[in-house]
């Protein structure tokens, strides 16, 4: 089952695909997708942040991605371009989301919507971009394997839930000594 954030990324990718091919405006896309079936199960705030962020910063995001490509930007498929733009925006503007989560979500989008091996290409490009944009986070992860927290983002302490094993009650030992009370 897909969570609300995954759905938001999927809708944002579809809207960016339309934007790339038809040149629809941000307002038109937001209105169109807000009325689509299943959008009520998406995180509408994340959808808007991703869509508006990519459209507004498309040139700088593209400039950050191009050095890591093995081909000209226009030769990258529109789906892969959309996935790369979304992930580049998240890597640069959403420090609260770990880079590994962003890359994994991008790979899943590319697997669902892109070509056969598009996810491998997306992974390779984003690994290089993350090393540049999230260098301190990656260094921290390398020094502290298995940790989730990042040094630059304060997080709340996680709620710890423990399971209690219930056992059958054992009757207290019955004393065999006679009681001194009458």
N, CA, C and O of each residue as an XYZ file, in Angstrom:
728
protein
N       0.842     -1.189      0.000
C       0.000      0.000      0.000
C       0.885      1.250      0.000
O       1.855      1.334      0.753
N       0.547      2.189     -0.829
C       1.344      3.405     -0.967
C       0.958      4.416      0.113
O      -0.215      4.588      0.443
N       1.990      5.082      0.655
C       1.692      6.118      1.634
C       1.402      7.441      0.926
O       1.574      7.560     -0.287
N       0.962      8.422      1.696
C       0.541      9.711      1.134
C       1.696     10.436      0.446
O       1.487     11.096     -0.572
N       2.902     10.323      0.983
C       4.050     11.012      0.387
C       4.420     10.383     -0.953
O       4.752     11.101     -1.896
N       4.369      9.067     -1.053
C       4.645      8.391     -2.322
C       3.623      8.821     -3.376
O       3.980      9.116     -4.517
N       2.360      8.853     -2.982
C       1.308      9.285     -3.915
C       1.554     10.716     -4.386
O       1.341     11.031     -5.557
N       1.998     11.578     -3.481
C       2.284     12.975     -3.844
C       3.375     13.051     -4.887
O       3.279     13.823     -5.842
N       4.411     12.255     -4.708
C       5.504     12.236     -5.681
C       5.018     11.715     -7.034
O       5.419     12.227     -8.079
N       4.161     10.706     -7.013
C       3.622     10.168     -8.264
C       2.790     11.220     -8.997
O       2.939     11.403    -10.205
N       1.918     11.908     -8.264
C       1.112     12.955     -8.893
C       2.003     14.092     -9.397
O       1.771     14.633    -10.478
N       3.017     14.451     -8.616
C       3.928     15.519     -9.038
C       4.660     15.114    -10.317
O       4.827     15.934    -11.220
N       5.096     13.859    -10.400
C       5.774     13.387    -11.608
C       4.846     13.462    -12.816
O       5.255     13.914    -13.885
N       3.615     13.028    -12.654
C       2.660     13.075    -13.760
C       2.393     14.519    -14.193
O       2.298     14.806    -15.387
N       2.272     15.421    -13.221
C       2.040     16.834    -13.540
C       3.257     17.432    -14.246
O       3.108     18.226    -15.176
N       4.454     17.056    -13.809
C       5.674     17.558    -14.461
C       5.807     17.017    -15.880
O       6.317     17.704    -16.764
N       5.361     15.817    -16.092
C       5.370     15.251    -17.435
C       4.496     16.114    -18.345
O       4.904     16.468    -19.452
N       3.292     16.452    -17.874
C       2.395     17.315    -18.650
C       3.024     18.684    -18.863
O       2.955     19.244    -19.958
N       3.629     19.213    -17.825
C       4.258     20.532    -17.903
C       5.360     20.540    -18.953
O       5.483     21.494    -19.722
N       6.169     19.468    -18.988
C       7.256     19.385    -19.964
C       6.733     19.281    -21.392
O       7.279     19.909    -22.299
N       5.692     18.501    -21.595
C       5.200     18.254    -22.949
C       4.191     19.289    -23.445
O       4.187     19.640    -24.625
N       3.338     19.776    -22.543
C       2.276     20.686    -22.978
C       2.470     22.117    -22.482
O       1.805     23.034    -22.964
N       3.371     22.313    -21.528
C       3.638     23.659    -21.027
C       2.518     24.259    -20.198
O       2.370     25.481    -20.158
N       1.721     23.420    -19.531
C       0.637     23.934    -18.699
C       1.208     24.741    -17.533
O       2.330     24.503    -17.088
N       0.421     25.693    -17.051
C       0.865     26.534    -15.941
C       0.748     25.784    -14.616
O       0.021     24.796    -14.506
N       1.471     26.269    -13.625
C       1.450     25.683    -12.292
C       0.025     25.695    -11.728
O      -0.437     24.686    -11.195
N      -0.661     26.812    -11.842
C      -2.033     26.910    -11.322
C      -2.968     25.906    -11.984
O      -3.760     25.251    -11.307
N      -2.877     25.786    -13.301
C      -3.729     24.838    -14.017
C      -3.451     23.404    -13.574
O      -4.373     22.611    -13.384
N      -2.177     23.086    -13.414
C      -1.811     21.729    -12.991
C      -2.298     21.434    -11.580
O      -2.837     20.358    -11.322
N      -2.113     22.381    -10.667
C      -2.561     22.163     -9.290
C      -4.068     21.966     -9.229
O      -4.545     21.093     -8.505
N      -4.825     22.760     -9.976
C      -6.281     22.623    -10.001
C      -6.685     21.282    -10.603
O      -7.563     20.597    -10.078
N      -6.045     20.913    -11.701
C      -6.376     19.661    -12.373
C      -6.117     18.462    -11.468
O      -6.961     17.573    -11.362
N      -4.958     18.431    -10.817
C      -4.611     17.266     -9.999
C      -5.365     17.223     -8.684
O      -5.602     16.141     -8.146
N      -5.746     18.373     -8.157
C      -6.529     18.397     -6.914
C      -7.869     17.693     -7.098
O      -8.426     17.166     -6.135
N      -8.388     17.679     -8.313
C      -9.666     17.030     -8.583
C      -9.554     15.599     -9.073
O     -10.570     14.964     -9.358
N      -8.353     15.085     -9.175
C      -8.185     13.722     -9.714
C      -8.541     12.663     -8.678
O      -8.449     12.878     -7.469
N      -8.947     11.521     -9.197
C      -9.272     10.381     -8.344
C      -8.016      9.924     -7.597
O      -6.954      9.756     -8.196
N      -8.150      9.732     -6.312
C      -7.035      9.271     -5.490
C      -6.187     10.386     -4.906
O      -5.345     10.129     -4.046
N      -6.392     11.630     -5.358
C      -5.578     12.729     -4.844
C      -5.858     12.992     -3.369
O      -4.989     13.487     -2.653
N      -7.059     12.665     -2.912
C      -7.403     12.859     -1.510
C      -6.556     11.984     -0.585
O      -6.479     12.254      0.614
N      -5.926     10.947     -1.122
C      -5.063     10.070     -0.328
C      -3.602     10.500     -0.383
O      -2.742      9.876      0.240
N      -3.321     11.570     -1.130
C      -1.955     12.085     -1.258
C      -1.746     13.228     -0.266
O      -2.707     13.805      0.241
N      -0.499     13.542      0.000
C      -0.127     14.685      0.827
C      -0.127     15.906     -0.098
O       0.847     16.160     -0.806
N      -1.228     16.654     -0.081
C      -1.376     17.764     -1.023
C      -0.333     18.859     -0.809
O       0.068     19.529     -1.760
N       0.095     19.040      0.408
C       1.124     20.056      0.687
C       2.448     19.666      0.026
O       3.105     20.500     -0.598
N       2.831     18.403      0.165
C       4.069     17.941     -0.477
C       3.946     18.037     -1.993
O       4.884     18.464     -2.665
N       2.810     17.649     -2.528
C       2.585     17.749     -3.970
C       2.838     19.179     -4.446
O       3.571     19.394     -5.412
N       2.236     20.150     -3.773
C       2.398     21.554     -4.160
C       3.838     22.023     -4.008
O       4.353     22.742     -4.864
N       4.490     21.617     -2.919
C       5.897     22.001     -2.718
C       6.793     21.451     -3.818
O       7.659     22.156     -4.336
N       6.582     20.195     -4.169
C       7.403     19.577     -5.215
C       7.147     20.210     -6.568
O       8.080     20.586     -7.277
N       5.890     20.323     -6.918
C       5.536     20.853     -8.234
C       5.986     22.306     -8.385
O       6.635     22.655     -9.371
N       5.648     23.142     -7.424
C       6.029     24.556     -7.526
C       7.537     24.732     -7.426
O       8.115     25.561     -8.129
N       8.179     23.952     -6.549
C       9.627     24.053     -6.402
C      10.372     23.686     -7.669
O      11.322     24.366     -8.058
N       9.943     22.612     -8.313
C      10.608     22.182     -9.544
C      10.364     23.193    -10.666
O      11.292     23.556    -11.389
N       9.132     23.641    -10.809
C       8.828     24.581    -11.893
C       9.562     25.916    -11.691
O      10.106     26.480    -12.640
N       9.571     26.410    -10.453
C      10.225     27.696    -10.183
C      11.745     27.624    -10.294
O      12.385     28.591    -10.707
N      12.322     26.482     -9.927
C      13.784     26.361     -9.881
C      14.324     25.403    -10.932
O      15.429     24.880    -10.790
N      13.556     25.176    -11.974
C      13.922     24.195    -12.989
C      15.314     24.435    -13.562
O      16.080     23.486    -13.729
N      15.650     25.668    -13.861
C      16.952     25.961    -14.471
C      18.106     25.622    -13.539
O      19.070     24.985    -13.964
N      18.028     26.035    -12.280
C      19.125     25.746    -11.353
C      19.192     24.248    -11.027
O      20.281     23.701    -10.853
N      18.047     23.592    -10.944
C      18.039     22.145    -10.705
C      18.676     21.415    -11.885
O      19.478     20.498    -11.706
N      18.308     21.832    -13.081
C      18.890     21.226    -14.293
C      20.399     21.447    -14.315
O      21.153     20.525    -14.628
N      20.847     22.651    -13.987
C      22.289     22.943    -13.961
C      23.022     22.053    -12.962
O      24.158     21.648    -13.209
N      22.375     21.745    -11.833
C      23.026     20.882    -10.842
C      23.085     19.427    -11.298
O      23.965     18.679    -10.873
N      22.156     19.024    -12.160
C      22.104     17.638    -12.631
C      22.990     17.377    -13.851
O      23.585     16.306    -13.966
N      23.080     18.337    -14.749
C      23.776     18.144    -16.033
C      25.210     17.614    -15.886
O      25.593     16.738    -16.661
N      26.018     18.095    -14.938
C      27.386     17.558    -14.840
C      27.449     16.055    -14.533
O      28.484     15.422    -14.742
N      26.358     15.494    -14.043
C      26.342     14.084    -13.656
C      25.699     13.184    -14.709
O      25.580     11.975    -14.508
N      25.287     13.769    -15.824
C      24.641     13.007    -16.896
C      25.673     12.503    -17.898
O      26.752     13.079    -18.040
N      25.330     11.427    -18.587
C      26.213     10.903    -19.638
C      25.686     11.265    -21.026
O      26.186     10.770    -22.036
N      24.681     12.124    -21.065
C      24.093     12.559    -22.332
C      23.546     13.973    -22.173
O      23.507     14.515    -21.068
N      23.135     14.548    -23.262
C      22.556     15.883    -23.252
C      21.207     15.826    -22.534
O      20.486     14.835    -22.650
N      20.868     16.873    -21.800
C      19.625     16.930    -21.015
C      18.398     16.560    -21.842
O      17.549     15.801    -21.375
N      18.290     17.079    -23.052
C      17.110     16.809    -23.879
C      17.031     15.370    -24.373
O      15.986     14.948    -24.868
N      18.110     14.614    -24.247
C      18.087     13.200    -24.636
C      17.627     12.287    -23.493
O      17.386     11.098    -23.703
N      17.509     12.841    -22.305
C      16.979     12.085    -21.168
C      15.461     12.060    -21.336
O      14.857     13.073    -21.690
N      14.850     10.917    -21.086
C      13.390     10.812    -21.280
C      12.662     11.780    -20.349
O      13.160     12.093    -19.268
N      11.489     12.253    -20.761
C      10.738     13.190    -19.919
C      10.410     12.629    -18.530
O      10.368     13.378    -17.554
N      10.181     11.328    -18.441
C       9.904     10.718    -17.135
C      11.150     10.787    -16.262
O      11.075     11.216    -15.111
N      12.283     10.374    -16.792
C      13.526     10.421    -16.018
C      13.901     11.854    -15.659
O      14.399     12.107    -14.562
N      13.667     12.796    -16.574
C      13.921     14.208    -16.265
C      13.056     14.649    -15.093
O      13.538     15.308    -14.173
N      11.776     14.285    -15.127
C      10.871     14.645    -14.032
C      11.302     14.048    -12.708
O      11.305     14.732    -11.684
N      11.669     12.770    -12.724
C      12.135     12.103    -11.500
C      13.402     12.787    -10.982
O      13.521     13.059     -9.787
N      14.341     13.062    -11.878
C      15.590     13.714    -11.476
C      15.340     15.108    -10.917
O      15.962     15.499     -9.929
N      14.436     15.862    -11.537
C      14.131     17.211    -11.051
C      13.481     17.176     -9.671
O      13.831     17.972     -8.799
N      12.545     16.264     -9.472
C      11.891     16.141     -8.162
C      12.932     15.812     -7.098
O      12.983     16.463     -6.055
N      13.755     14.808     -7.358
C      14.753     14.395     -6.376
C      15.791     15.488     -6.138
O      16.203     15.707     -4.998
N      16.218     16.174     -7.192
C      17.190     17.267     -7.029
C      16.594     18.369     -6.163
O      17.284     18.948     -5.324
N      15.324     18.655     -6.366
C      14.663     19.675     -5.535
C      14.611     19.216     -4.081
O      14.917     19.991     -3.175
N      14.228     17.975     -3.855
C      14.167     17.471     -2.482
C      15.550     17.470     -1.830
O      15.686     17.844     -0.665
N      16.569     17.055     -2.572
C      17.921     17.036     -2.010
C      18.397     18.433     -1.624
O      19.071     18.605     -0.608
N      18.049     19.420     -2.428
C      18.543     20.770     -2.163
C      17.656     21.587     -1.232
O      18.157     22.478     -0.546
N      16.361     21.314     -1.185
C      15.459     22.179     -0.430
C      14.767     21.519      0.762
O      14.132     22.210      1.558
N      14.877     20.209      0.898
C      14.155     19.519      1.966
C      15.118     18.696      2.818
O      15.132     17.467      2.762
N      15.915     19.402      3.601
C      16.951     18.760      4.416
C      16.384     17.804      5.456
O      17.097     16.927      5.942
N      15.107     17.964      5.802
C      14.508     17.086      6.807
C      14.304     15.665      6.292
O      14.122     14.742      7.085
N      14.332     15.480      4.981
C      14.187     14.145      4.399
C      15.570     13.578      4.117
O      16.343     14.180      3.373
N      15.896     12.420      4.705
C      17.224     11.830      4.471
C      17.472     11.564      2.985
O      16.563     11.177      2.251
N      18.720     11.778      2.556
C      19.049     11.605      1.137
C      18.746     10.196      0.652
O      18.346     10.016     -0.498
N      18.927      9.201      1.498
C      18.660      7.818      1.090
C      17.180      7.609      0.768
O      16.836      6.874     -0.157
N      16.316      8.257      1.536
C      14.874      8.162      1.287
C      14.541      8.810     -0.050
O      13.772      8.260     -0.838
N      15.121      9.975     -0.302
C      14.863     10.693     -1.553
C      15.297      9.855     -2.750
O      14.557      9.725     -3.725
N      16.491      9.289     -2.674
C      16.987      8.475     -3.786
C      16.128      7.226     -3.969
O      15.805      6.854     -5.097
N      15.760      6.582     -2.871
C      14.924      5.387     -2.967
C      13.562      5.711     -3.589
O      13.066      4.960     -4.429
N      12.969      6.815     -3.181
C      11.679      7.212     -3.752
C      11.809      7.501     -5.246
O      10.926      7.151     -6.029
N      12.903      8.134     -5.634
C      13.140      8.420     -7.051
C      13.297      7.126     -7.845
O      12.765      7.006     -8.948
N      14.013      6.175     -7.296
C      14.185      4.881     -7.960
C      12.822      4.198     -8.138
O      12.532      3.657     -9.205
N      12.001      4.225     -7.105
C      10.677      3.597     -7.192
C       9.801      4.289     -8.242
O       9.064      3.624     -8.970
N       9.880      5.617     -8.321
C       9.138      6.333     -9.361
C       9.616      5.918    -10.746
O       8.810      5.672    -11.643
N      10.929      5.843    -10.915
C      11.488      5.462    -12.217
C      11.105      4.029    -12.580
O      10.858      3.737    -13.749
N      11.053      3.141    -11.601
C      10.634      1.762    -11.867
C       9.167      1.712    -12.289
O       8.803      0.955    -13.189
N       8.332      2.515    -11.645
C       6.896      2.496    -11.924
C       6.528      3.169    -13.235
O       5.639      2.705    -13.948
N       7.215      4.271    -13.555
C       6.791      5.077    -14.694
C       7.799      5.119    -15.847
O       7.429      5.441    -16.976
N       9.047      4.803    -15.578
C      10.087      4.957    -16.581
C      10.344      3.714    -17.404
O       9.610      2.728    -17.340
N      11.416      3.795    -18.182
C      11.826      2.686    -19.033
C      12.414      1.541    -18.226
O      12.540      1.628    -17.004
N      12.767      0.481    -18.910
C      13.238     -0.747    -18.276
C      14.380     -0.531    -17.292
O      14.290     -0.974    -16.148
N      15.432      0.128    -17.702
C      16.574      0.349    -16.816
C      16.716      1.805    -16.390
O      17.782      2.221    -15.934
N      15.660      2.568    -16.536
C      15.699      3.982    -16.166
C      16.036      4.208    -14.705
O      16.691      5.190    -14.356
N      15.586      3.293    -13.847
C      15.853      3.443    -12.409
C      17.347      3.355    -12.102
O      17.826      4.003    -11.171
N      18.080      2.564    -12.870
C      19.528      2.453    -12.657
C      20.219      3.763    -13.015
O      21.140      4.200    -12.325
N      19.771      4.378    -14.089
C      20.327      5.654    -14.520
C      20.041      6.736    -13.472
O      20.928      7.498    -13.088
N      18.787      6.784    -13.022
C      18.379      7.748    -11.993
C      19.216      7.558    -10.734
O      19.683      8.534    -10.146
N      19.407      6.324    -10.322
C      20.194      6.028     -9.131
C      21.626      6.556     -9.278
O      22.140      7.209     -8.370
N      22.259      6.281    -10.399
C      23.632      6.720    -10.618
C      23.776      8.231    -10.598
O      24.708      8.761     -9.993
N      22.862      8.924    -11.255
C      22.920     10.394    -11.300
C      22.680     10.969     -9.904
O      23.393     11.876     -9.477
N      21.690     10.452     -9.199
C      21.364     11.002     -7.880
C      22.418     10.688     -6.833
O      22.628     11.486     -5.919
N      23.083      9.549     -6.942
C      24.192      9.255     -6.028
C      25.275     10.325     -6.149
O      25.814     10.793     -5.146
N      25.586     10.706     -7.383
C      26.607     11.729     -7.620
C      26.142     13.096     -7.122
O      26.919     13.837     -6.518
N      24.883     13.426     -7.373
C      24.356     14.712     -6.919
C      24.311     14.773     -5.390
O      24.669     15.792     -4.799
N      23.878     13.700     -4.757
C      23.811     13.669     -3.292
C      25.191     13.833     -2.673
O      25.333     14.491     -1.642
N      26.206     13.243     -3.288
C      27.571     13.389     -2.783
C      28.012     14.845     -2.807
O      28.847     15.264     -2.005
N      27.457     15.599     -3.714
C      27.785     17.023     -3.829
C      26.902     17.872     -2.908
O      27.407     18.717     -2.169
N      25.596     17.648     -2.951
C      24.639     18.484     -2.227
C      24.524     18.109     -0.750
O      24.319     18.982      0.094
N      24.653     16.845     -0.438
C      24.490     16.355      0.941
C      25.776     15.713      1.459
O      25.735     14.690      2.143
N      26.898     16.309      1.136
C      28.199     15.738      1.506
C      28.330     15.517      3.013
O      28.804     14.464      3.438
N      27.919     16.487      3.822
C      28.069     16.336      5.274
C      27.178     15.219      5.814
O      27.582     14.481      6.713
N      25.976     15.095      5.271
C      25.075     14.020      5.693
C      25.648     12.657      5.311
O      25.598     11.714      6.101
N      26.191     12.557      4.098
C      26.774     11.292      3.652
C      27.999     10.925      4.490
O      28.203      9.755      4.814
N      28.810     11.920      4.838
C      29.992     11.666      5.670
C      29.563     11.180      7.052
O      30.149     10.245      7.597
N      28.559     11.808      7.603
C      28.053     11.398      8.907
C      27.538      9.960      8.854
O      27.817      9.165      9.752
N      26.788      9.627      7.804
C      26.278      8.268      7.643
C      27.414      7.254      7.521
O      27.339      6.152      8.065
N      28.466      7.641      6.801
C      29.602      6.735      6.624
C      30.321      6.493      7.954
O      30.770      5.380      8.227
N      30.427      7.531      8.770
C      31.100      7.409     10.067
C      30.228      6.724     11.106
O      30.746      6.158     12.069
N      28.927      6.766     10.930
C      27.974      6.213     11.894
C      26.987      5.292     11.198
O      25.803      5.614     11.102
N      27.457      4.155     10.713
C      26.556      3.259      9.980
C      25.387      2.804     10.851
O      25.529      2.556     12.049
N      24.254      2.708     10.217
C      23.071      2.238     10.925
C      22.309      3.334     11.645
O      21.240      3.077     12.197
N      22.836      4.555     11.651
C      22.124      5.636     12.316
C      21.155      6.281     11.349
O      21.330      6.231     10.131
N      20.139      6.880     11.913
C      19.136      7.542     11.101
C      19.286      9.050     11.223
O      19.051      9.786     10.264
N      19.675      9.499     12.398
C      19.751     10.939     12.650
C      20.879     11.572     11.856
O      21.895     10.942     11.562
N      20.670     12.827     11.521
C      21.666     13.596     10.799
C      22.151     14.709     11.725
O      21.371     15.202     12.540
N      23.411     15.115     11.621
C      23.929     16.102     12.549
C      23.320     17.490     12.401
O      23.285     18.236     13.379
N      22.843     17.862     11.229
C      22.396     19.234     11.032
C      20.906     19.439     11.216
O      20.439     20.577     11.183
N      20.147     18.374     11.409
C      18.712     18.503     11.559
C      18.310     17.928     12.907
O      18.527     16.747     13.182
N      17.727     18.769     13.739
C      17.270     18.292     15.041
C      16.001     17.476     14.851
O      15.089     17.873     14.127
N      15.963     16.345     15.506
C      14.782     15.482     15.420
C      14.281     15.195     16.815
O      15.049     15.209     17.777
N      12.991     14.935     16.925
C      12.428     14.526     18.196
C      12.907     13.111     18.492
O      13.157     12.311     17.590
N      13.025     12.834     19.767
C      13.381     11.473     20.153
C      12.232     10.551     19.765
O      11.066     10.895     19.953
N      12.556      9.394     19.231
C      11.485      8.484     18.814
C      10.726      7.925     20.005
O      11.286      7.753     21.088
N       9.480      7.651     19.801
C       8.674      7.028     20.828
C       9.021      5.551     20.839
O       8.999      4.893     19.799
N       9.335      5.040     21.998
C       9.705      3.638     22.114
C       8.493      2.858     22.578
O       7.888      3.178     23.601
N       8.151      1.852     21.833
C       7.016      1.004     22.178
C       7.576     -0.367     22.509
O       8.305     -0.973     21.724
N       7.217     -0.830     23.681
C       7.682     -2.159     24.067
C       6.482     -3.071     24.229
O       5.392     -2.636     24.599
N       6.702     -4.329     23.946
C       5.646     -5.311     24.116
C       5.884     -6.015     25.445
O       7.012     -6.372     25.787
N       4.827     -6.201     26.163
C       4.917     -6.875     27.449
C       4.349     -8.271     27.275
O       3.232     -8.453     26.789
N       5.129     -9.237     27.676
C       4.660    -10.622     27.584
C       3.862    -10.925     28.841
O       4.348    -10.781     29.962
N       2.669    -11.333     28.631
C       1.822    -11.680     29.774
C       2.007    -13.158     30.076
O       2.019    -14.005     29.182
N       2.147    -13.429     31.326
C       2.291    -14.820     31.742
C       1.159    -15.160     32.695
O       0.516    -14.276     33.261
N       0.932    -16.424     32.859
C      -0.115    -16.861     33.775
C       0.298    -16.510     35.197
O       1.473    -16.603     35.553
N      -0.676    -16.107     36.006
C      -0.374    -15.772     37.400
C      -0.127    -17.053     38.172
O      -0.881    -18.021     38.070
N       0.918    -17.037     38.925
C       1.258    -18.178     39.756
C       0.805    -17.843     41.171
O       1.163    -16.791     41.701
N       0.040    -18.705     41.776
C      -0.425    -18.396     43.140
C       0.767    -18.270     44.079
O       1.774    -18.968     43.949
N       0.616    -17.369     45.012
C       1.679    -17.163     46.004
C       1.858    -18.450     46.796
O       0.922    -19.234     46.956
N       3.067    -18.651     47.285
C       3.329    -19.852     48.076
C       2.493    -19.824     49.343
O       2.379    -18.794     50.008
N       1.924    -20.942     49.659
C       1.118    -21.048     50.853
C       2.020    -21.507     51.983
O       2.721    -22.513     51.877
N       1.986    -20.761     53.045
C       2.841    -21.079     54.173
C       2.287    -22.289     54.907
O       1.078    -22.411     55.100
N       3.178    -23.175     55.310
C       2.747    -24.376     56.031
C       2.841    -24.156     57.529
O       2.407    -25.006     58.306
N       3.403    -23.025     57.948
C       3.494    -22.736     59.389
C       2.129    -22.283     59.875
O       1.384    -21.621     59.152
N       1.824    -22.633     61.058
C       0.553    -22.226     61.645
C       0.604    -20.770     62.010
O       1.628    -20.266     62.471
N      -0.479    -20.109     61.807
C      -0.558    -18.685     62.103
C      -0.738    -18.497     63.593
O      -1.426    -19.279     64.249
N      -0.119    -17.461     64.124
C      -0.220    -17.202     65.550
C      -1.445    -16.372     65.881
O      -1.724    -16.141     67.058
N      -2.153    -15.935     64.921
C      -3.359    -15.133     65.144
C      -4.534    -16.078     65.384
O      -4.640    -17.123     64.742
N      -5.419    -15.701     66.319
C      -6.571    -16.574     66.581
C      -7.618    -16.494     65.513
O      -8.642    -17.172     65.600
